[in-house]
Amino acid sequence: MWLHRWLICSSVTMLLMASSPLYSQTKRLGVGRPATAAEIKAWDISVAPDGRGLPEGSGTAAAGKEVYARRCSECHGENADGGDDGPLIGGQGSLATPKPLKTVVSFWPHATTLWDYVNRTMPFDRPGMLPADQVYSVVAYVLHLGGIVGENDVMDAKTLPQVKMPNRDGFVRDPRPGIGK
């Protein structure tokens, strides 16, 4: 999982470093151009815990099983219980122990975070290539394997933010003024 985080951080850093000189060269050297509104919108894919930013679409664990087997199991294990990148499920109740197992199910506070992460970074060899319906389906499948949603529960922009993750209340809120919820 650290590799995914490192790749995201380094990609963003490189993008920022590369885009600053390019914009200044647009004016000075007559090369390049500012991004269009459509290009910016394509990168504006943030998803909030309350579901703001989730696109239209839907999926179920039943539909996600096949997508997971084809696109995810090689790295995350046949049942999301471990592979190259460790398990996605399990670990409930382990966070306060000497050997905590931080998984999607035991640690992550919001199901929308899982949707956002899968949408942006998966599959590893072609991040962002899954259509919204497949992302909803894979997320539903992982949540189902973790015992959080039923096999035929429909996950969409309305239902996904309502999913109560086991560790939703396990984080301390930031008390600084102006930070928000």
N, C-alpha and C positions, 0 to 999 in steps of 0.2 A: 504494500500500500504506500510505503514511503516513496517508492519509485514514481507512482502516479502523481503524488503531491509535488515531488521534485520536478517532474516533467511540466506540470502545469505552471509552477512558479517560474521555472526557467523560460518557458514559452512566453509568458506574460512579460517578463523582464526583457527578453529579446525583442518582443513586439514594441514595447515602449521605447527601448533604446533605438530601434531602427526607424520608428515612425517620426520621432522628433527631428532628426536631420532631414528626413525626406520632406516634411512639411516646409521647413525653412528653405530647402533647395527649390521647392516649387516656385516660390516668389523670386528668389535670387537667380536661379539658373534656368528657370523655365522648364524644369522636368517634374514629372509627377502631377498629381492633382489631389484636391481634397476628396475625402470619401463622400459618396452620395448618401442620401438619407436611407435608401434601400440597403446599401452596404453596412451602414451603421446598425440598422434594424436587425440584420442577419446576425450580428454579434451581440445584440442586446437580448440575452437569453437568461437573465437572472431570475431565479425562482425564490420567493420568500416563504417562510414557514407557514404563513396563512394561505398560501396558494397563489398569491399574486404572481403573475408571470407564467403560470402553467398554460399550455396551449390546449386547444380543443383536441379531443381524442379520448379513447378509453381502452381498457384492457382488463383481463381477468387472469388469475393464476393458471387456469386451464389453458388459456391461449399462450401464456408466457412460458409454459413448460417446454414447448417445442423450440421457441426462440432461444431460451436459455441453453438447451441442449446443443443447439447449433452454434451459438455465438459466445457463450459464457463458460460452459462447463470445462473447457480445456484448461483455463486458468484458475477457476474458482471451485473446481470439483463437481462431480456429477450431482450432488445434492447441496451445493453451496457450503459444504462442510470442510473445505480446504483443498488447495491445489497449490499452484505456484505462489499465490498471494495470500494464503491463509483463509480461514473460514469467514463467511459472511453471516452465518447464524451461530447460535449457541452463546455461551458465556453469561447468560442471565444469572444475576446474583454474584458474579465473580469480581465486580469492580472494586469492592472493599476488601478483597483478599490480597495476599502477597503476590499472587499471580493472576492479575486481572486479564480477562480475554475481551478485548474491545472489538466488537463486531457491529455490523449494521443493527442487529437486533438488540444487543446488550448496551450499546453506547450511544448511538445516534439518537438525538432527541426528536427529530421530525422526519416523517416519511417523505416530505417534499424534498428534503436534502438528498435522499436516495435518488429520487427522480432527476433532480438537477445533476447529480454526479454521473449517473448512468447516461443521461442525455449528452453531457459535455465530453465525457472521457471514454466511453465504451462503444464498441469493443476496442481493446487496446491497440490493435493493428489498424483500425479505421474509426477513430473517435468521431462521434456525432453523426454517424451514418444511419442510425436506427430511426425510423419514422416514429412520431409521437405515440401511435397505437402500440407499437412494439415496446417502447420504453415503458408505457403504463403496464403492459402485460408482464414484462420482465420484473418490474418493481413489485407487482402483485404476486408474482411467483416467489420471489425472495421473501416477501412478507408472509406469504402462506407457509413456506418451509419453516419460517421462524415462529409459526403458530399465532400470528397477529391478525391475519385476515383469512376468510374462507376461500375455497377453491373457485367459487363462482361469484364472489363479491366483485362488483364492478368498481375499478379505480379510474377516476377521472379528475378534472380540475375541481369538482365540488367535493367528492368523497375522499380523495387522498389527504387533504389537509385535516380531515376529521379523524384520521387514524391516530390512535393513542399509542405512541411508541413506549415500550417499557421504561426507558430512561428519560422520558420527556421532562419530568420534574427533578432530574438528577443534577442539574446545573445551577450555579449561583448566578443570579442576575447582576449585571454591571450597574453599580449604584451611581455612576457619574451622571450629572445632569446633561440632558440633551442626547443621551445615547438611545433612549427609547426602550422598547420591550426586547 
